[in-house]
């Protein structure tokens, strides 16, 4: 019996009258039933024939919306990594709901079907289940806006996953531990992220042409925002030292061979650093940068100008994600209160 690619094959488990359970296979949801067991000759022959007959355009079904969306600028303008993530979830959506008639989207009960599917997936990964339903919601909103769908039953779908990043701030001790354990290339990446608050993908693409000796200029890939980040003394020092040793490297961040990182290669190398960071991630450096700027007395607009966040995003980070347990800001607030009280008492005595 040969191994068969079951991608796209629909499985239906049924309980028979005698109490036994059986699994039936279909070439796709709503497609022809496949005889025999996966990998058998008759199964393979039927699957091959069915795939050759599978409708390509799926007119009037959710699959047609998924195809149209992926051909639209809304999708093609996304960053490459985002498109890859979306495609992975779109395939899962198509497998489950691809044959659903578009007209059914106006039925209020469909929302329950979508959310039940998300909840089932959440048993494996709540975060990925939420991601999948968000992708579907975005596609349906796009389709409704253009008149391709009668409604978007997934408006404000909510989430099953609630991340608590209140403690996910890199301390200077965390940095020192990482710097001691990491390669010079990864150590530079960590400092660059902590001092600029930029995303990993944008930092990996950053070239030496973006650094003029005092500032870094870049266009963020996610929303196309252009930012100018004046370098701290610490960052200028490490960048100038790295620039003197760069050789023929084009990008600021490189592998030990002097070549540009791929996203997957960087993540794999980062994960191999033997350092106990208690769950801290590279992404947390972006929030850490926001937090440190706030601790230093920077205003929300000042922080947003540097990191490229919107004003609302900065406030959300400071309000709910990173500062709820920040002792430094709490101590600063009490110190200000003490000074205010002392000044008030001094004036009262005059």
Buried (B, 14 or more C-beta within 10 A) or exposed (E): EEEBEEEBBBEEEEEEEEEEEEEEBBBBBEBBEBEBEBEBEEBBEBBEEBEEEEEEEBEEBBBBBBBBBBEBEBBEEBBEBBBEBBEEBBBBBBBBBBBBEBEBBEBEEBBEBBBEBBEEBBEEEBEBBBBBBBBBBBBBBBBBEEEBBBBBBBEEBEBBEEEEBEEBBBEEEBBEBBBEBBEEBBBBBBBBBBBBBBBBBBBBBBEBEBBEEEEBEBEBBEEEBEBEBEBEEEBBEBBEEBEEEBEEBEBBBBBEEBEBBEBEEBBEBBEEBEEEBEEBBBEBBBBBBBBBBBBEEBEBEBBBBBBBBEEEBBBEBBEEBBBEEBEBBEEBEEEEEEEEEEEEEEEEEE
